[in-house]
Amino acid sequence: MFTFLHKKISVADVLRHFIIMEASRERYANNAEGMLSWIKLSDDKFIQKVREFEVTRDDDNPVLGWTIGTRRNSLYKNISHWISAKVYLDDLYTCGINSEMKADLDAVRGNLKRFVDIGYAAKYSEFKLDSDLPQNEAKILIGIAQFYSDRDGTIELIDGAHRAVTMLSKGITKSKAYIGILTRRQLNG
């Protein structure tokens, strides 16, 4: 699942990465400078800004649900702690990217490496397989260490699927990731 190098990190660490990535999206171009200014705040003030940001969103972002909770999602209660680790990209799976590719993802049990290797990713223009490799913060993925019987992998990717697909298409086998570790109660069912 993880290579031997990992360290415990805070929810704020995960969210700082998430905000940096969100600020780089075209959708938030007008607010990017303000969003990036939050990074320097204390953890408590920063998390408050992220909570305010969550209320303005029209989606139920999984990273927010797994870290601080959203109006519709309280999965964060199932997390014991977060770690930063090197992960093998062939251990990553997704429960969905968008409805158009559901059948192809289900055919490979959500495994992103198989999704790329079989050629499914090349069918979708949203994957920029010929783009440059992600750099710096963009190389960091976010996932949850958990198993599902209908999925092939040990880490459910909740942020960075497009970046992971690009890395896999270029033969990259490992990357840094922030991984949520489930509580013992959740691990035991």
NORQUITA-V978659 format. One record per backbone hydrogen bond with DSSP energy under -0.5 kcal/mol. NH is the residue of the N-H (numbers start at 1). CO is the residue of the C=O. If there is no record, write none. Layout:
[[NH | CO] [NH | CO]]
This chain:
[[3 | 86] [6 | 4] [7 | 84] [9 | 82] [14 | 10] [15 | 11] [16 | 12] [17 | 13] [18 | 14] [19 | 15] [20 | 16] [21 | 17] [22 | 18] [23 | 19] [24 | 20] [24 | 21] [25 | 22] [28 | 25] [29 | 26] [31 | 28] [32 | 28] [32 | 29] [35 | 31] [36 | 32] [37 | 33] [38 | 34] [38 | 35] [39 | 36] [40 | 37] [41 | 38] [46 | 42] [47 | 43] [48 | 44] [49 | 45] [50 | 46] [51 | 47] [52 | 48] [53 | 49] [54 | 50] [55 | 51] [56 | 52] [56 | 53] [57 | 53] [57 | 54] [61 | 59] [65 | 61] [66 | 62] [67 | 63] [68 | 64] [69 | 64] [70 | 73] [76 | 65] [77 | 74] [78 | 75] [79 | 76] [80 | 78] [80 | 181] [81 | 181] [82 | 9] [83 | 179] [84 | 7] [85 | 83] [85 | 177] [86 | 5] [87 | 175] [88 | 1] [89 | 87] [89 | 173] [91 | 88] [92 | 89] [93 | 155] [94 | 110] [97 | 98] [101 | 98] [102 | 99] [105 | 101] [106 | 102] [107 | 103] [108 | 104] [108 | 105] [109 | 106] [110 | 105] [111 | 108] [112 | 92] [115 | 111] [116 | 112] [117 | 113] [118 | 114] [119 | 116] [120 | 115] [121 | 115] [123 | 120] [124 | 121] [125 | 123] [127 | 124] [128 | 126] [129 | 127] [131 | 128] [138 | 135] [139 | 136] [140 | 137] [141 | 176] [142 | 159] [143 | 178] [144 | 156] [145 | 180] [146 | 144] [146 | 154] [151 | 148] [152 | 109] [153 | 151] [154 | 91] [155 | 91] [156 | 144] [157 | 93] [157 | 155] [158 | 142] [159 | 142] [164 | 160] [165 | 161] [166 | 162] [167 | 163] [168 | 164] [169 | 165] [170 | 166] [170 | 167] [171 | 168] [172 | 167] [175 | 87] [177 | 85] [178 | 141] [179 | 83] [179 | 177] [180 | 143] [181 | 81] [182 | 145] [182 | 180] [183 | 78] [187 | 183] [188 | 184] [189 | 186]]
